[in-house]
Amino acid sequence: MNILIDLFLTFMKIGALSIGGGYASLAYIQSIVVEEKGWLDMTSYVDLLTLSQMTPGPLAINSASFVGMKVAGPLGAIVATIGNVIPSLLIVLCLSMLYFKYKRLSGMQLVMSSIRPVVVALIASVVYGLVLNLANGQRAIIHIILLCICVLVLRWKKVNAMVMIIATGIINVVISLF
């Protein structure tokens, strides 16, 4: 029962302090789940990111479900997910009420425009860390080349992300056969 309480409180903290949404919270989730709690190793964390992107729903909620399932089974997944959702729900309700009441004020516009660069920096930091992780693994050059190709194709050809995931999965399987 202690692990369920720990999962709930941990993901409640993650949910409350994950400013900027799923991608911006990845570094924070990693620091808690991998480094502080030791519930996942880095390979499992990258698997978590992969599965969270392939399944419908918000990244943080999928991450909570994944970690909860790994640590304490189905009940752990439910507890971690609920813990993750509660703070976000309450914060968004309060902030949306304030925003709609004061959105015309110049101070509100200043706050909103000041937060945007921080969120971009948080996302860039996570991407940088993931690229470094790729560079340290086996077949690093292949993974980095695939990463660059995916970014280029997604930006310029506007290919559906799911098609890209399936295609790179097939390419990786073919490459690993040789």
N, C-alpha and C positions, 0 to 999 in steps of 0.2 A: 504493500500500500504506500510505503514511503516513496517509491519510484514514481508512482502516479502523481503524488503531490508535487514532487520535484519537477516532473514533466509539465504539469499545469502551471506552476509558478515560473518556471524557466521560459515557457512559451508565452506566458502572460507578460513577462518582462520584455521579451523579444517583440511581441505585438505592440507594447506601449512605447518602446524606444526605437522602433524601425521607421525612422523618419525618411520619407521619400519613396516609399513603396517597395515592392519585392526586390528589384534589382539593386536598389540602393541599400537594402538591408542584408545583402548576401555576405558582406564582410563581417557584419555583426553576428549573423547566424553562425558563420564559420568560427569566429572567435569563441563563441560560447559552446557550440555543439562539438567542435573538433578539439579545440585547445583547452578550454576550461573544464568541460564535463567529460570529454573523452568518449562520448557516445558513438562517434564515427571517426574513422581515420580519413585521411585526405582522399584516398581512392573512393571510399564510400560517399564522401561529400560530393565529389564530382558526379558520381552515379545519381545522387539526390538531385543535383542540378539538372542532369539529363532527363530524369523521369519527371521532374517538376515542370520542365518545358514541354514534354510530350503529352502530358495529361491536361485536361481542361481545368481551369480554375486558377486563382491567384497563386503566385510562386510561394509566398510565405505560408499560406495554408497548406499547400501540397508538401512543403518542407516539414511542417509540423506533423502532418500525417505520416510522412515517411519515417521521420525520426521516432515518433511515438510507436509506430509499428515495429521498428527494429528493436527498440529498447524494451517495450512492454506488451507487444502484441496488439490485437484490435482495440482493446480497451485503452491502451496507451495512445493509439492513434486518435481516438475520439477525445480523450482528455487533453492531449497536446493541441489538437485543432481548436477545441473550445477555448482553451487558455489563450491561444493566439488571436482568436476572433474578438473576444470580449473587449479588450482595451481599444482596439481599432474601431469597433462599432461605436463605443462611447465617445472616443475622441472625434471621429468623423461627424457624429451627430452634433456635438457641441460646436465644432469649428464651422460646420455648414450653416448652423443657425447664426453664428457671429458673422460669417462671410456675407450671407444674404442680407443681413441687417446693415452692415457697414461697408459693402463692396464699393460704393461710390466715393468713399473717403480716400484722399491721396495717400495717407499713411498705410492703408490696407494694400494699395497697389505697390507701394514701396517695399513692404514686407514680402509680398508675393514675388516680385522681381528679384529680390535679394536671395531668396531661397533657391531659385532655379539653378544657379551655377554650382551651388553646394551639392545638389542632387546629381548633376552631371559629373562632378568630381568623384562622388562616391561610386557611381557606376563605373567610371574609368579606372578607379582603383581596383575594383573587383576584376575587371577584364584583364588588367595588367597582372594581377596575381594568378589568374587562370592560365594566361599565356606562359608565365614563368613555370607553372606546374606542368604544362605540356612540354616545355623545353627540357625538363628534368627527367621525363619518362622515356620509355622505350619508343622507338619510331618517332622521335620528337620532330624531326624535319618533316616527315610525312604529315603529322598532325598540324604543324604550323602552316604548311603549304595548304592543306585542306581548309584550315581556318581562314586564311587569306582569300582563297577562292570563294568560300561561302560568303564572306563579307562582301566581296565584289559582286557576286551574282545576286545576292539579296538586295544590294543597294541599287544596282544598275538595271537588272532585269526584272525586279519585283516578283521573283519566284515565291510561291507559297512556302512558308517555313516548314510545313509538314513534308512537302515534296523534297525539300533540301535535307531534312533529317533522314528520310528514307534513303535518298540517293547517297549521302555520305556514309550511312550505315552499310549499304551494299558495297561501296568502294572500299571501306575499311575491311570488310570480310574478304573481298577479293585480294586485297593487298596482303592481308595476314596469311592467306593460303600460300603465298610465295616466299 
